[in-house]
Amino acid sequence: FDWWEVGMRFPFMQIPIETAFIESFGGKQVDYGIGDITFNTRFRVLDPDKYKVGFAPGLFLTLPSGNERAGLGRGKPGSGIRPAVSQSWDRFHFAVNLGYAFYPRATVANLTTGDELFYAVGLGVSPIVGKLDLRVELDGSLTPGPNDREQERFGDLTHSPLEVAASVQYKFGNGIAVHGGLGTGLTSGFGSPALRVFAGASWAKFGPGDRDKDGILDPDDACV
């Protein structure tokens, strides 16, 4: 079946440390390590091939595998919901999601983290349909509620990271896809990078398609 997806995000990061504050916690000028691992699942409720847009609510669970003292993670587990709306045509596609993450409250110096309201918008074009995708994405979050000093955080730049990223993905015929790209922060919010370089790979197995939407699968359809 192709209506259910399960995934895992396993980040390995390099973080340049430039502040005396981070160094006071044992950080180095350049730190490498594993970030927080995230498991996620998504269910397709509306098929974009049958409706004007597709809709797929999702759930995720984050485990504190990164070292929070070095800025590689939160140090506490979290979970959340991530519904997404999307649609794709032969050469163009888009996706929008808005979700909420539940994290235990934690304070380090003037930074108080906790629950997050997050959002993302992505646009893409396929110069080679079914093979090559070029994408631009905007990702951000807002932290609701006051910090330990009773100062409101919602919309405060320190608690409102925003990042833009450009990436490319290539799909092979065996279900394997590789991608990579660059991102940069648009605000000074926590986790918003001066420069982010990322790469990854994925694998998916799908059954035969129905390109002309006549109810007959492609291997048995004389029309395709």
N, C-alpha and C positions, 0 to 999 in steps of 0.2 A: 504494500500500500504506500501511497505517496502523500498522505495527509498528515503524517506525524514525523517530526524531526527530533533527534536527540544529539546534543553536541557537548564538547568540553573545550574550554579556553585555558591554555597552559602557557602563561606569559613568561618569557625569559628577557630580562631588561638590563640595560646599562643606564645608570643615572649619574650624570656629573654633579658632584656636590660642591657648592660654591659658598655656602654660608657657615659662619662659625657656630650657629645654632645647631645645625645637623651634625657638625663635627663634635660638638659637646656630647652627643649621644653615641659616639663611637663610629660615626660615618667616616668615609674616606673621600678623597678628591674625586675618584671615579669608583662607583660601586656596581657590581654585577650580581644578579640573583634572580630567583624565581618569585614572581608576583603571586597574588591571590588566585587560586584556581577556581574557575566557575563552571558549573554544570548547568545546562539549560535544555529545555524541551519546548516545542511549539506544535500547536494543533491548528490545521487549516480548517476554518469554519466556512469561509466563502472562497470558492475556487475562482481566481481571476480570469480563467478561460470561459467561465459561464456567467460571471457578473461583471459589472463595470469596474469594480475594484476587488481585490482579494483582502480577506481579513483573517489574521492568525494570532490569537492570544498565546502568550508564552509565559513560562515560569522559569526562575533561575535560583541557584543556590551557590553562594560564594564561601569558600573555606579559607581560613587565615594561614595560608602557606608561605606568604611573604613576610620579610622582616620589617615590621613597622618602624623600628628604630632607625633603619636606613632608608625609610621612605619607599619601601617596596610593597607595602600592604597596610591594611587597617589594624591587623592584630586581633580582629574579632569576626565571627561569621555573620553572614547576612543572607537575605533572600528577597525576592520581589516578583512583580508581574511586569510583563513587557508586551502589550498588544501592538500589532503592526498592521498597517494598511499599505497595500502595494498594487502595482500594475505594471505590465511590460508589454511592449509591442515588438516588432521585428528588430528595430534598431534603438529604441528608447525605452527606459524603464525608470521607475521612481519608487521610493518607499518612505514612509513616515511612521515613527513610533513614539509613543508617550507612555511612560511607566512610572512605577513607584518602587523604591527599594527600602527595605526595613533593615536598619543597622543599629546595634547598641550605641548609646551615646558615649563619646570619648572626647577628652580635651587634652591637647598638647600645646602649651604656651597660649597664644591668642587664637588658636584654631580649635573649634568645637565641631566635631563631625557627628553624624547621626543619620536619620532617615533622609532620603533624597528623592526629589521629583526630577526625572530626567527626560530628555527629548532628543530626537535625531531626525534629520532629513537627508535623503540621499538621492542623487540624480545620476543616471548613467547612459552611456551610448555604446553601441556594439558595432565597431567598424567591420568585424567579421562575425556575422550572426552565428550564434551557437558556439563560438570559439573565444573571441577576444572582447572583453568588456573594459571600458574606461569609466571611472567613477569619481564623483566629488561628494563628500559627506560633511555634514555639520552636526557635531555632538556637543551637548551641554547638560548641565544639571543645576538644580537649585536646592538649597538646604533649608527646610522650613523650621520655624521656632527660634527661640532665643538661645544664646550661648550661656555659659556659666556666669557671665557678668550681666545677664538679662538684656543683652543687646540683640536686636532682631537680626537674623542672618539671611532671611529671604531676600534675594536681590543684591546682597552685599558682595562686592567683587571677590573678596577672599573666599567666600563660600559658593561662588557661581562660576565654576570652570566652563570654558567654551573653547572648542577646538575645531579646526577645519582640516580636512585631509583629502588628498588625491591618491588614487590607487589604480592599478591595472590587474586584471585577472585573465588567465588563459586556461581554457578547459580542454583536456585531452579526451580522446574517444572512449577511454576505459573508465570514465567516471571520476578521474583525478583532476583536480583544479589547483593551480598555484596562483598566489597573489602577492603583491608587495606595493608599498607606497610611502609617502611622506606626509607628516602632519605638523601643525604648529598651533600654539595657543593664541586665542584672541583676547583673553583676559588674564589677570594675574591670579585666578582661582587655584586652589590646591589641586595638584595633579595635571594642571594645564602646562604642556611642555613648551620650551623654546623651540625644540625640534624633536620630532618623533620619527624614527625609521622602523617600519614593520614589514614582516613577510610571513607567509603561512601556506598551508596546503590543506585540502579537504578531499574527501571521497564520498561519493553518493552512488547508489544503485537504484535505477528506475526501470520499470517495466516498459513494454512497447508503447509508443505514443499513438495518437490519432490526429495527425496533422490537419486533415480536412474536416474534422468534427462530424463525421457521419455515423459514428458508433461502431465502425469496423477498425480494428487495430491495424497499424501500418503493415506488418508482415503479411496480413491476409487481405489487404486492400489493393485492388488492381488500379485504383485511381491515383495512387501516389508512387 
